[in-house]
Amino acid sequence: MISRTLKPLVTRLITPVARFALRIGITPNAVTWVGALGVVISALYFYPRGEFFLGTAVIFIFALSDLFDGTMARVSQTGASTWGGFLDSTIDRITDSAILVGITIYLISQDDVLSYVVLASLVTGMLVPYIRAKAESYQIACNGGIAERTERLMISMSAIALDGLGVPYILTFGMWLLAILGIVTVMQRMLIVKRALK
């Protein structure tokens, strides 16, 4: 939803920077790896310590790599590669999981039952892209649903950052919303596949 609306605008804004990075010898895959390592290390360092706002700010900076690597691949002379697309998709699963794992570790250390809700979000976050990939193996387009990756990432990061600023109940609200939207999206994609196979 949001990603399809904003992606063209964001791509136009970052394309000049992507072209410059290519000119100085930076590769899309290098950007992917640096961004991924930054997100994973930051999430697993800051979040278990309860440093939610600072952690989110650092993660946001590294997460910008996800915008640049795809754009760099598209505007490069060789174009996007199959390996690059596979790497980017795999790394997305790792970074998204690291964010929720970091929060889960903190919640468990606080004996907070919200950890179960975050774990549910983690599972649905893995199922949504899996269903799409499995559907595509049957030649079924399955990229719909109320909350795709961009929406889920915005909800989780916003809730975590605002909790770090002291906004009451925002983490609970955000994680419940994330879990519910994840479940709905999984069900929507399963229905898409079911209808296509009839």
N, C-alpha and C positions, 0 to 999 in steps of 0.2 A: 504493500500500500504506500507507505511513506517513501520507501526506497525507490519505487518506480516513479514517484512524483519528483523527488529531489535529485535523483541521479544525473539527469541531463544537465541541470544547472551546476551541480558540484563538479561534474566532469569538465565543463567549459572553464570553470575557475582554476582548476588544478592542472589542466593540460600544459600551459606554458612552463610550470615548474617541473612537470614530468619530462618534457622535452629537454630542459636544461640538465636534469639529472642524467639522462641518457647521453647527452653530449660530453659530460665529464667522466663517463665510463661506469656509472652505477647501473647495475642490472636489476630488473624487476624481482628476480628471485632473491637477490641480496637484500632488497628492501623488505620482502616477505619475511625472511629469516630474522633480520634485526628487529622488526616490529613484533614478531611472535615471541622472541626471547624476552624482549622488554616487557610485554604484557604479562607473560607467565611469571617471570621473576617478581615483577611489581605486585601482582595479585597475590602471590603466595608469600610475599614479605610483608606488605602493608596491611592487608585485610585481616589475617589472623591476629595481628597486633591491635586491631581496632582502629587503625588510622585510615578511616574510610574516605574522608575528603581528599587528603594528600594522595592516597593511593589511587583514587579515581582520576585525579588531575594528571598524575604520571602515566597511568594506563591510557588516558585519552590521547596524550602526545604520541605514544607508541602505536596506538590503534589507528592513527592517521595513515600509517603505512598501508593499511588495507585499501585506502582510497587511491594511493599512488601506484602501487604495483600493477594493478589491473590497467590503469590508464597508461602507464609506461609501456606495458606489453602491447597495448593496442596501437600506440603511436610509433612504436619502434619499427625499424625496417623489416625485421623478421616477422613481426606480428605476434599475436598470442600463441603460445605453444601448448600442446596437450599436457606436457609435464608441468608447466607453469600453472595451468588451470587446476590440475589434480593437487599440486602442492598447496595452492592457495585455499582450495576447499578443505583439505585436511587440516591445515594450520588454523582455519576458522573454527573448526570443532575443538581444537586444543585450547585456543585462547578463550573461547566462550566458556568452556568447562573450567578453566583455571580461575576465572572470575568467580564463578559460583562455588567452586571448591574452597577458595580462600574465605568466602563468607561463611560457608558451612563449618569450616574449622573453627572460626571465631564463635559461631553460635553454639557449637557443641561444647566449647570450652566454658561457655556461660550457662550451660544446661538449658538452653533456650529451645523449646519445641518447634520454633520457626525453622530450625534446621531441616526438619522433615519436609516442609513446604519447598525449601530451596532444593532439596534433593529431587523432589518431584519435577521442579523446573529444569533441573539438570537432565533428567531422563527425557522429558518431552523435547528439550533443546537438541538432543541427539536424534530423537525419532523423526522430527520434522524433516531434516535433510536426508535422512535414511529413506523415508517413504518416497521422497522425490527421486532419489537415485535409483531405487528399486523400480519405481514406475517407469522411469526413462529406459530401464533395461527391457521393458515391455513396449517401448516406443509410445509411452503415454506422457503427455506434457502434464506436469503436476507441480506447479509453482504458485498455487493459490493459497488462500488461507488468511485469516484475520490478522495474524501476527507472524510475519516472516522475520528473518534474522535481525534486520535493522531495527524493527519495532521492539523486539525482545531485548536487544542490547541497550536501546535507549531507555527502556523501562528500568532494567536492572541497574545501569550505571547512574541514572538520575536518582533512583531511590537510595542507593548506597551513598552517593555524594551528599544528598540532602540530610540523610541520617547523620553523616559526619559533621554537618553544620548545626545539628541539634534539633531538627524538625521532628516533632513527636509522631510516633506511629507510622512514619513514612516508609520505613524499611519493611514493616509488617504488611502494609497496604501494597507496596510495590512487589514484594515476593509472592503474595497471594494473587495479585493481578497477573503476574508473570506465569504462575502455575496454571491458573484458569485459562488464560489465553493460549498457553502451550497445549493444554488438553484439547481445547476447541479446535486449534489449528491441526492437530494430529487427526482428529475426527473428520474435519473438512477434507483433508488430503486423502484419507482412507475412502471417503465417499466419492471423491473424484475418480479414484482408481476403480472402485466398484462399478460406477456407472460406465466407465470406459470399457470395462471387460464384459459388459452385458451384451 
